[in-house]
Amino acid sequence: MQAQRKPVKTRAPRASRAPRPEYIAAVRYLDGRHEKFHVRNADNLDDAREMVIAEVGDFRSIMIALRH
C-alpha cells in the first residue's frame, strides 16, 4: 500500500524591492577641514543633501553623488 502525498502548495513569488540608493557626500568646512559621509537612508539626492546639512551645520561647500 502506498502512502498518499499531500498536494504541494505553490508559493507566490515575493515582490523584491529594489535596493535603496546610497549616496556619498564630501564636505569642506569653513576652517578648511574636509570630511566624507555615506548616506544610506535617503530617498533621493535632495533628501541626502538635507540629511548631511542637518548633520554638519556650517560648511563652505558640499558635493553629493550617487554611490555605485
Backbone bond lengths (Angstrom), bond angles and torsions (degrees), N, CA, C in turn:
res aa  C-N    CA-C-N  psi(-1)  N-CA   C-N-CA  omega(-1)  CA-C   N-CA-C  phi
1 M - - - 1.428 - - 1.529 109.03 -
2 Q 1.319 116.27 134.58 1.455 120.76 -177.81 1.520 110.57 -95.73
3 A 1.341 114.46 143.78 1.467 119.66 177.11 1.524 108.96 -75.93
4 Q 1.290 115.26 142.90 1.462 119.00 179.01 1.522 109.66 -84.12
5 R 1.310 114.73 141.40 1.467 119.92 178.18 1.517 109.85 -95.97
6 K 1.328 113.62 146.33 1.455 118.39 175.11 1.531 107.90 -76.78
7 P 1.313 116.95 145.37 1.464 118.06 178.16 1.532 110.21 -63.96
8 V 1.307 115.80 138.95 1.461 121.24 -178.78 1.515 109.21 -79.31
9 K 1.310 115.53 128.38 1.452 120.32 177.55 1.523 108.33 -88.93
10 T 1.298 115.84 130.37 1.461 118.96 177.04 1.516 108.65 -86.09
11 R 1.299 115.03 135.98 1.452 120.51 -179.74 1.524 109.46 -90.40
12 A 1.292 114.19 138.53 1.460 119.09 175.46 1.525 107.76 -72.19
13 P 1.311 118.07 136.69 1.468 118.99 -179.87 1.531 110.43 -65.32
14 R 1.315 115.06 140.14 1.461 120.34 179.97 1.521 109.51 -71.50
15 A 1.283 114.61 139.54 1.456 119.09 175.67 1.520 107.41 -75.37
16 S 1.306 116.72 111.98 1.455 119.40 -178.54 1.518 109.61 -84.81
17 R 1.292 114.14 135.06 1.441 121.62 -178.80 1.526 108.95 -91.44
18 A 1.291 116.73 139.20 1.459 119.77 176.44 1.528 108.29 -66.47
19 P 1.319 117.23 141.18 1.461 118.58 -179.98 1.520 110.70 -63.44
20 R 1.318 116.00 144.85 1.459 120.44 179.02 1.518 109.32 -67.30
21 P 1.304 117.02 143.55 1.472 118.72 178.80 1.522 110.37 -68.70
22 E 1.301 115.16 150.93 1.458 121.40 176.79 1.522 107.52 -117.76
23 Y 1.312 115.99 138.11 1.458 121.48 -177.19 1.520 109.87 -117.35
24 I 1.326 115.66 156.07 1.451 121.42 173.60 1.523 106.72 -123.83
25 A 1.332 115.86 138.63 1.459 121.25 -178.02 1.522 109.38 -127.07
26 A 1.333 115.02 135.05 1.461 121.81 173.76 1.526 107.44 -111.42
27 V 1.321 115.78 126.91 1.459 121.24 -176.11 1.523 109.03 -121.53
28 R 1.330 116.51 132.92 1.461 121.45 171.04 1.527 107.07 -112.58
29 Y 1.327 115.08 126.22 1.458 121.63 -177.71 1.532 110.79 -86.12
30 L 1.322 115.94 169.50 1.459 122.12 -178.12 1.526 112.39 -61.97
31 D 1.333 117.18 -30.82 1.473 120.65 -178.56 1.529 113.20 -88.25
32 G 1.338 117.64 5.44 1.463 121.06 176.44 1.522 114.73 98.34
33 R 1.327 117.39 -13.93 1.469 119.33 177.45 1.520 109.42 -65.70
34 H 1.324 115.62 161.08 1.463 120.00 176.83 1.515 109.70 -140.48
35 E 1.321 115.22 157.43 1.464 121.05 -176.46 1.521 108.89 -154.11
36 K 1.316 115.89 149.78 1.462 121.33 176.40 1.523 109.47 -113.47
37 F 1.334 115.88 145.78 1.454 122.50 179.42 1.524 109.44 -129.45
38 H 1.307 116.09 145.35 1.462 122.21 170.11 1.521 106.45 -107.21
39 V 1.319 116.39 123.04 1.463 121.75 -176.96 1.520 107.65 -110.11
40 R 1.324 117.01 115.02 1.463 121.15 -174.33 1.520 114.43 -108.48
41 N 1.302 118.90 -19.17 1.459 120.57 -172.95 1.520 113.79 -107.55
42 A 1.305 117.28 20.08 1.460 120.58 -179.40 1.529 110.33 -89.43
43 D 1.322 115.09 146.50 1.463 120.41 178.74 1.523 112.28 -82.31
44 N 1.330 116.82 -31.09 1.458 121.22 179.92 1.523 108.62 -156.54
45 L 1.333 116.30 -176.18 1.460 121.17 -176.26 1.527 112.00 -64.22
46 D 1.325 116.90 -40.92 1.463 119.99 179.35 1.527 111.61 -65.13
47 D 1.318 116.45 -38.87 1.466 121.05 177.54 1.526 110.22 -64.79
48 A 1.329 117.80 -40.95 1.465 121.91 178.12 1.521 110.31 -62.16
49 R 1.325 116.25 -42.44 1.465 120.60 179.35 1.529 110.58 -62.17
50 E 1.308 117.39 -45.45 1.464 120.80 179.65 1.529 111.51 -62.96
51 M 1.320 116.98 -37.76 1.463 120.40 179.28 1.526 111.25 -64.97
52 V 1.330 116.64 -41.90 1.468 120.27 -179.80 1.524 110.17 -68.37
53 I 1.323 117.37 -43.60 1.467 120.43 179.60 1.527 110.61 -60.91
54 A 1.327 117.06 -40.83 1.460 120.44 178.12 1.529 111.62 -63.89
55 E 1.319 116.43 -31.67 1.465 121.13 -178.49 1.527 112.33 -78.07
56 V 1.344 118.43 -41.29 1.462 120.37 -170.20 1.522 114.52 -94.89
57 G 1.304 118.49 -25.54 1.466 119.50 -178.64 1.521 111.02 80.27
58 D 1.358 116.94 -125.64 1.469 121.46 -177.35 1.521 110.77 -75.96
59 F 1.313 116.55 135.83 1.458 121.53 179.95 1.519 109.39 -150.43
60 R 1.316 115.82 160.60 1.456 120.87 177.45 1.521 110.50 -89.88
61 S 1.320 116.75 -46.31 1.462 119.43 178.67 1.526 109.14 -149.21
62 I 1.320 113.73 157.48 1.460 120.33 -179.76 1.525 107.76 -144.54
63 M 1.311 115.72 138.85 1.469 120.55 176.47 1.526 107.94 -133.52
64 I 1.306 116.09 129.41 1.461 121.49 -178.32 1.513 108.88 -125.64
65 A 1.333 116.20 137.77 1.463 121.28 -179.82 1.513 109.37 -142.37
66 L 1.325 114.71 155.54 1.454 121.10 174.71 1.521 108.50 -70.34
67 R 1.304 116.70 130.25 1.476 120.79 -179.91 1.519 109.17 -89.52
68 H 1.304 117.33 130.74 1.463 122.66 -179.63 1.495 110.72 -96.37
